Amino acid sequence: MSTRNLIVVLGDQLDLDAAVFDGMDPARDAVVMTEAREEASYLRQHKKRLVLFFAAMRHFRDALRARGWTVHYRAIDGENPVETLSDGIAGIDAEAIHVTLPGDHRVLTALKDRFPAIEVHRDRHFLVSPRVFHDWRSGRKRWILEDFYRWQRRETGLLMEGGKPIGGQWNYDQENRKSFGREGPGLTPARPESMPDEITHDVMALVDRLFPDAPGSTTGFSEPVTRRSALAHLDAFVSDRLVHFGDFQDAMATGHQTLWHSRLS
């Protein structure tokens, strides 16, 4: 029996509330996730970045299965690893294929070339769709972020009051460029660490084995790879470091890696 809808979940789209899941039924539809060799190697990537992607994907796979979803998972260290995302989809019998709009146009083009009928759903993490942005820039002689930013605030009403920016200014860039001075940043708040579990340890080992020439090291990996741990990191940033983020967001100091950024993006 063929699957009614096959939902493609990419490594940077691990969201149970994504539009691609709207109206889907775990009893009739299925998910496919692929650790594609091409995506891990078309650009040189730090080993910790590879660990972050693969570990987060595997935890999300398990979260989906716990909710009753059938997940076709193409592991890069599995019995039949595949080269591309499209290869991971091929061979699965489905009436329709769905995906959230990829953030990489290269990926979107490859999927459409292989599966012309694939249905692309909007990514809700963005306020503006590519079509809206295309319409905005049409006929303009300059494309400046500040122009787009102000237009969006007027359109959405975000951080606006009475048609004017709250606080009386559009941005506070000048205030966001403070330096630490000769004394340095002083005592910076500790950043939470997410200790690797069994899944993450397995991923660290496979990255060392399959990508020995990738820059960096997997040693000391402590990034959040689940929603729960990511929320804990977010809470710590908001309570401990957000207050100084605006002042020192661009400042750097030797020996201080975390400073005021959330590192959640």
C-alpha positions in Angstrom: 0.0 0.0 0.0 1.5 3.4 -1.0 1.8 6.3 1.3 -0.7 9.1 0.7 1.6 12.0 1.5 5.4 11.8 1.9 6.7 14.7 4.1 10.3 15.6 3.5 11.9 17.1 6.6 15.3 18.7 6.1 18.0 19.0 8.8 17.3 22.7 9.5 13.5 22.2 9.5 13.0 20.2 12.7 9.6 21.7 13.7 6.5 19.8 14.6 4.4 22.9 14.0 5.8 23.4 10.4 3.1 24.1 7.8 4.1 20.9 5.9 2.4 18.9 8.7 -0.9 20.8 8.5 -3.7 18.4 7.7 -1.4 15.4 7.7 -2.3 12.1 9.4 0.3 9.7 10.9 -2.0 6.8 10.1 -1.9 7.6 6.4 1.2 9.8 5.7 4.9 9.3 6.4 8.1 11.3 6.9 11.4 10.9 5.1 14.7 12.3 6.6 18.1 12.0 4.9 21.6 12.4 6.1 22.9 13.1 2.6 26.6 12.9 2.0 26.4 15.8 -0.4 24.9 18.1 2.2 27.7 17.3 4.6 30.5 17.7 2.2 29.7 20.2 -0.6 31.2 22.9 1.7 33.9 22.3 4.3 32.1 22.3 7.7 33.3 22.2 11.2 33.0 18.8 12.9 30.8 20.2 15.6 28.4 21.6 13.0 28.1 18.2 11.5 27.4 16.7 14.9 24.8 19.3 15.6 22.9 18.6 12.4 23.0 14.8 12.6 22.3 14.5 16.3 19.4 17.0 16.1 17.9 15.1 13.2 18.1 11.7 14.9 16.5 13.1 18.1 13.7 14.7 16.0 13.2 11.3 14.2 12.7 9.7 17.5 10.3 12.4 18.6 8.2 11.9 15.5 8.1 8.1 16.0 7.0 8.6 19.6 4.1 10.5 18.2 3.1 7.7 15.9 4.8 8.8 12.6 6.3 6.4 10.2 9.8 7.9 9.5 12.0 6.6 6.6 15.4 7.6 7.9 18.4 7.5 5.6 21.4 7.4 8.0 24.8 8.4 6.6 26.3 5.4 8.4 23.5 3.0 7.6 23.3 0.0 5.4 22.3 2.0 2.3 23.7 5.5 2.6 22.7 7.9 -0.1 24.5 10.8 -1.8 21.8 13.4 -2.2 18.5 14.4 -0.5 16.7 13.4 -3.7 18.2 9.9 -3.5 16.7 9.6 0.0 13.2 10.2 -1.4 13.5 8.0 -4.4 12.1 4.5 -4.1 9.4 5.4 -1.5 6.0 4.9 -3.0 3.8 7.9 -2.3 0.9 9.7 -4.0 2.3 13.1 -3.2 5.5 14.6 -1.9 5.6 17.7 0.4 8.5 19.8 1.7 8.9 23.1 3.6 10.5 25.7 1.5 14.2 25.0 1.7 16.4 27.9 2.9 19.0 26.9 0.2 17.9 27.6 -3.4 20.3 24.9 -4.5 18.3 22.3 -2.5 15.0 23.6 -3.8 16.2 23.4 -7.4 17.5 19.8 -7.0 14.3 18.6 -5.5 12.1 20.2 -8.2 14.3 18.8 -10.9 14.0 15.3 -9.5 10.3 15.6 -8.4 8.6 18.2 -10.5 5.2 17.7 -8.7 6.6 18.2 -5.2 4.4 20.6 -3.2 6.4 23.3 -1.4 4.9 24.8 1.8 5.8 28.2 3.3 8.3 28.3 6.0 6.5 30.0 9.0 9.8 31.0 10.6 10.0 33.9 8.1 7.6 36.9 8.1 8.1 37.4 4.4 7.8 34.9 1.6 10.2 35.0 -1.4 7.3 36.2 -3.6 6.6 39.2 -1.3 10.3 40.1 -1.3 10.5 39.7 -5.1 7.6 42.1 -5.5 9.2 44.6 -3.1 12.5 44.8 -4.9 11.0 44.9 -8.4 11.9 48.2 -10.0 14.2 49.3 -7.2 17.6 50.6 -8.1 19.1 49.8 -4.7 18.5 46.9 -2.3 19.3 48.1 1.2 18.4 46.1 4.3 17.4 49.2 6.2 14.8 50.1 3.5 13.3 46.6 3.6 13.4 46.6 7.4 11.5 49.9 7.7 9.0 48.8 5.1 8.3 45.6 7.0 7.8 47.4 10.2 5.3 49.7 8.6 3.5 46.8 6.9 3.3 44.6 10.1 3.1 47.3 12.8 5.9 45.6 14.7 7.7 47.9 17.1 5.6 50.7 15.8 3.2 53.2 17.5 1.1 55.8 15.7 2.9 55.1 12.5 6.3 55.8 14.0 9.0 53.6 15.5 8.7 52.9 19.2 11.3 55.0 21.0 11.6 57.4 18.2 14.4 55.7 16.2 14.5 53.0 13.6 17.6 51.4 15.0 20.2 51.8 17.7 23.2 50.5 15.8 25.5 53.1 17.2 24.7 52.0 20.8 25.3 48.4 19.8 29.0 48.9 19.0 30.5 49.3 22.4 33.9 47.8 23.2 35.0 46.2 26.5 37.9 48.5 27.0 41.4 47.7 28.3 39.9 45.8 31.3 38.2 43.3 29.0 34.6 41.9 29.4 35.0 41.1 33.1 33.0 38.2 34.5 30.7 36.8 31.8 27.7 34.7 32.7 28.2 31.0 32.3 26.5 29.4 29.3 24.6 26.1 29.9 26.0 23.0 28.4 24.0 20.0 27.1 26.0 16.9 27.8 25.9 14.4 24.8 23.6 11.4 25.3 24.1 8.0 23.6 22.7 9.2 20.3 25.0 12.2 20.2 28.0 10.2 21.2 27.3 7.8 18.3 27.1 10.8 16.0 30.4 12.3 17.3 32.1 8.9 16.6 30.7 8.7 13.0 31.7 12.3 12.2 35.3 11.5 13.3 35.2 8.3 11.2 33.5 9.6 8.1 34.9 13.1 8.0 38.4 12.9 9.4 39.6 15.9 7.2 36.8 18.2 8.3 38.1 21.2 10.3 37.9 21.3 14.1 37.2 18.6 16.6 34.1 16.9 18.1 35.7 17.1 21.5 33.8 19.2 24.0 30.5 19.3 22.0 27.8 20.5 24.2 25.2 22.2 22.0 21.5 21.6 22.4 20.1 18.9 20.0 16.5 18.7 21.3 13.8 21.2 21.7 13.8 20.8 25.4 17.5 21.5 25.8 17.3 24.4 23.2 14.6 26.0 25.3 16.9 25.7 28.4 19.6 27.5 26.6 17.2 30.2 25.4 15.9 30.8 29.0 19.5 31.2 30.2 20.3 33.7 27.5 17.2 35.8 28.2 17.8 35.8 32.0 21.6 36.2 32.1 22.9 37.7 28.9 20.2 39.5 26.9 20.5 42.6 29.1 24.0 43.2 27.7 23.6 41.8 24.2 22.7 45.1 22.5 25.7 46.9 24.0 28.3 44.3 23.2 26.9 42.0 20.5 29.8 42.8 18.1 32.6 43.0 20.7 35.2 40.2 20.9 37.8 39.3 23.5 40.5 36.6 23.5 39.7 33.6 25.7 35.9 34.4 25.8 34.0 32.3 23.3 30.4 32.7 24.5 30.1 36.3 25.8 26.7 37.7 25.2 25.4 35.8 22.1 22.7 33.1 22.5 24.4 30.9 19.9 20.9 29.4 19.2 20.7 30.4 15.5 
